[in-house]
Amino acid sequence: MTAEKHAEVAIIGGGIVGCAIAYYVAKSGMDCMIIEKNDLASGTSSRCDGNITIVDKDPGFDSKMSLVSQELTVDLNKELELPFEYRAHGSILVCDNEEEMEAATEWVKIQNESGLKFNVLDHLDIREESPFFAHDIPGGLECETDSLINPYLFCYSLVEKAKEYGLKVHTNAEVTNISKQDDFIIETTDGTYTAKKVVNAAGVWAPFIGEMLNVDIPIKPRKGHILVGARQEPVMMRNVMEFGYLMNKFGRERKVDARTAAHGVALVLEPTESQNFLIGSSRQFVGYDGSVDINVVQTIANRALRFFPKMNDFNLIRSYTGLRPWTEDHLPIISAVEEVPGFFIAAGHEGDGISLATVTGKLIEQLIQGENETIIPIDPVRYDRFKVVSAH
Ligand SMILES: Cc1cc2nc3c(=O)[nH]c(=O)nc-3n(C[C@H](O)[C@H](O)[C@H](O)COP(=O)(O)OP(=O)(O)OC[C@H]3O[C@@H](n4cnc5c(N)ncnc54)[C@H](O)[C@@H]3O)c2cc1C
């Protein structure tokens, strides 16, 4: 085996999660490589938005883990040379009706109690935020620490720096089988690789990598659509979601029309740095089918007009879909697998992989190093939590 095709640590998957792991592992001095079936950021990490948010996280562990990730991203913005369109303006959630407004006020209270910087916004605050907003929006809330990045650029930025620390990158190498002797033997469409440790960062495809080692990984693809607006005039500078996004994400009931409910549509409007607008999104379980459904596109456009009626005149350039790696409890798996020593999983981030990539990368580095003190508690993200559930 050539030095090129062997490493202490092999990371399978060159999405945002694999790239963040590669950065922290290479920086710590370990010999590591990425093995990616297509190109870097060719999976979900280039078919998504770029929000690094706490505003949409469940209060408690979920939101605190996101805060740690946000803080790491602030550091990376100073450390990485290739810019990745980092903007830290905070983000807002808008409410459709008074009932949601009550729930939002409660949400702010709970997040404030755990030390997070959330504020309630009233009707006038929303009007001041952007003249494009509908006049009947009762209010919403903001999270001051939320930020935006370009996830695609972020992957390249992380990898460029990691290469300076010795990272090897193998693209167009699809892993087809893995076995374990002293080392892991990783067969790919680009020949055989070996490694002492393997990290499965294959996003929605992580279950197929798991199967190769008889490890059952409970992740399902949850499809989302996004529409891309033509650059026209600035609508606003920070990310906007509707409160109903939270209801969708966590499977709670909302007061919306049947089509919006059926496609799991809730407004997300992300201003990119160039002031195109990414307008989303939907949530559907339709397997690995990534085709664009015009019915869903129409539903998303209609929902955007509820909050931004003046966007009726805007042109759309295109639409695309991505597959979110969903887990039943909405938390990722960032964990060693005890049955297969040396095998780690870093997948299942659903709609939060951009927000949580850096904390995942750092935690995996610490788990590989065998550190006792970790950057976040590991129990909520352990792989074996699912087995505990199924045993009862
Ligand atoms: C519409 C939409 C909007 C979103 N918006 C946001 C947002 O604003 N904020 C946020 O935090 N999250 C968001 N997400 C979620 C986020 O995009 C994902 O959680 C994240 O991209 C997952 O990253 P990943 O690295 O785990 O997976 P991926 O990016 O899919 O990377 C996995 C990689 O593994 C490779 N691979 C698979 N099988 C093999 C194999 N056999 N051999 C080698 N390589 C293999 C794939 O080619 C792929 O490149 C959104 C998702 C969608 C769909």
The ligand as an SDF file (V2000), in Angstrom:
LIG
                    3D

 53 58  0  0  0  0  0  0  0  0999 V2000
  -33.1760   22.1550    1.3580 C   0  0  0  0  0  0  0  0  0  0  0  0
  -32.1900   22.0450    2.4700 C   0  0  0  0  0  0  0  0  0  0  0  0
  -31.8310   23.1660    3.2160 C   0  0  0  0  0  0  0  0  0  0  0  0
  -30.9250   23.0530    4.2640 C   0  0  0  0  0  0  0  0  0  0  0  0
  -30.5580   24.1730    4.9430 N   0  0  0  0  0  0  0  0  0  0  0  0
  -29.7030   24.0730    5.9930 C   0  0  0  0  0  0  0  0  0  0  0  0
  -29.3280   25.2300    6.7390 C   0  0  0  0  0  0  0  0  0  0  0  0
  -29.6650   26.3580    6.4020 O   0  0  0  0  0  0  0  0  0  0  0  0
  -28.5470   25.0550    7.8380 N   0  0  0  0  0  0  0  0  0  0  0  0
  -28.1220   23.8170    8.2490 C   0  0  0  0  0  0  0  0  0  0  0  0
  -27.4640   23.7190    9.2830 O   0  0  0  0  0  0  0  0  0  0  0  0
  -28.4200   22.7150    7.5120 N   0  0  0  0  0  0  0  0  0  0  0  0
  -29.1840   22.8070    6.4180 C   0  0  0  0  0  0  0  0  0  0  0  0
  -29.5200   21.7010    5.6960 N   0  0  0  0  0  0  0  0  0  0  0  0
  -28.9670   20.4090    6.1130 C   0  0  0  0  0  0  0  0  0  0  0  0
  -27.5390   20.2240    5.6200 C   0  0  0  0  0  0  0  0  0  0  0  0
  -27.4640   20.5760    4.2620 O   0  0  0  0  0  0  0  0  0  0  0  0
  -27.1000   18.7660    5.8330 C   0  0  0  0  0  0  0  0  0  0  0  0
  -27.3450   18.3820    7.1680 O   0  0  0  0  0  0  0  0  0  0  0  0
  -25.6110   18.6280    5.5430 C   0  0  0  0  0  0  0  0  0  0  0  0
  -25.2980   19.1350    4.2650 O   0  0  0  0  0  0  0  0  0  0  0  0
  -25.1750   17.1780    5.6450 C   0  0  0  0  0  0  0  0  0  0  0  0
  -23.7950   17.1590    5.3850 O   0  0  0  0  0  0  0  0  0  0  0  0
  -23.0240   15.7880    5.2880 P   0  0  0  0  0  0  0  0  0  0  0  0
  -21.5800   16.1220    5.0970 O   0  0  0  0  0  0  0  0  0  0  0  0
  -23.4070   14.9000    6.4200 O   0  0  0  0  0  0  0  0  0  0  0  0
  -23.6430   15.0850    3.9810 O   0  0  0  0  0  0  0  0  0  0  0  0
  -23.2990   15.3180    2.4490 P   0  0  0  0  0  0  0  0  0  0  0  0
  -23.0320   16.7180    2.1320 O   0  0  0  0  0  0  0  0  0  0  0  0
  -24.3600   14.6150    1.6640 O   0  0  0  0  0  0  0  0  0  0  0  0
  -21.9320   14.5510    2.2740 O   0  0  0  0  0  0  0  0  0  0  0  0
  -21.8440   13.1300    2.2410 C   0  0  0  0  0  0  0  0  0  0  0  0
  -20.8510   12.7840    1.1750 C   0  0  0  0  0  0  0  0  0  0  0  0
  -20.6250   11.3650    1.1960 O   0  0  0  0  0  0  0  0  0  0  0  0
  -20.3650   10.9600   -0.1240 C   0  0  0  0  0  0  0  0  0  0  0  0
  -20.5770    9.5150   -0.2200 N   0  0  0  0  0  0  0  0  0  0  0  0
  -21.7500    8.8510   -0.1060 C   0  0  0  0  0  0  0  0  0  0  0  0
  -21.5530    7.5170   -0.2930 N   0  0  0  0  0  0  0  0  0  0  0  0
  -20.2210    7.3590   -0.5200 C   0  0  0  0  0  0  0  0  0  0  0  0
  -19.4290    6.2230   -0.8070 C   0  0  0  0  0  0  0  0  0  0  0  0
  -19.9460    4.9920   -0.9020 N   0  0  0  0  0  0  0  0  0  0  0  0
  -18.1010    6.4010   -1.0050 N   0  0  0  0  0  0  0  0  0  0  0  0
  -17.5510    7.6560   -0.9080 C   0  0  0  0  0  0  0  0  0  0  0  0
  -18.2750    8.7630   -0.6690 N   0  0  0  0  0  0  0  0  0  0  0  0
  -19.5900    8.6180   -0.4590 C   0  0  0  0  0  0  0  0  0  0  0  0
  -21.3680   11.7730   -0.9350 C   0  0  0  0  0  0  0  0  0  0  0  0
  -21.0060   11.8510   -2.3060 O   0  0  0  0  0  0  0  0  0  0  0  0
  -21.3700   13.1170   -0.2400 C   0  0  0  0  0  0  0  0  0  0  0  0
  -20.4820   14.0430   -0.8430 O   0  0  0  0  0  0  0  0  0  0  0  0
  -30.3820   21.7820    4.6080 C   0  0  0  0  0  0  0  0  0  0  0  0
  -30.6960   20.6760    3.8340 C   0  0  0  0  0  0  0  0  0  0  0  0
  -31.5940   20.7920    2.7770 C   0  0  0  0  0  0  0  0  0  0  0  0
  -31.9070   19.5810    1.9510 C   0  0  0  0  0  0  0  0  0  0  0  0
  1  2  1  0
  2  3  1  0
  2 52  2  0
  3  4  2  0
  4  5  1  0
  4 50  1  0
  5  6  2  0
  6  7  1  0
  6 13  1  0
  7  8  2  0
  7  9  1  0
  9 10  1  0
 10 11  2  0
 10 12  1  0
 12 13  2  0
 13 14  1  0
 14 15  1  0
 14 50  1  0
 15 16  1  0
 16 17  1  0
 16 18  1  0
 18 19  1  0
 18 20  1  0
 20 21  1  0
 20 22  1  0
 22 23  1  0
 23 24  1  0
 24 25  2  0
 24 26  1  0
 24 27  1  0
 27 28  1  0
 28 29  2  0
 28 30  1  0
 28 31  1  0
 31 32  1  0
 32 33  1  0
 33 34  1  0
 33 48  1  0
 34 35  1  0
 35 36  1  0
 35 46  1  0
 36 37  1  0
 36 45  1  0
 37 38  2  0
 38 39  1  0
 39 40  1  0
 39 45  2  0
 40 41  1  0
 40 42  2  0
 42 43  1  0
 43 44  2  0
 44 45  1  0
 46 47  1  0
 46 48  1  0
 48 49  1  0
 50 51  2  0
 51 52  1  0
 52 53  1  0
M  END
$$$$
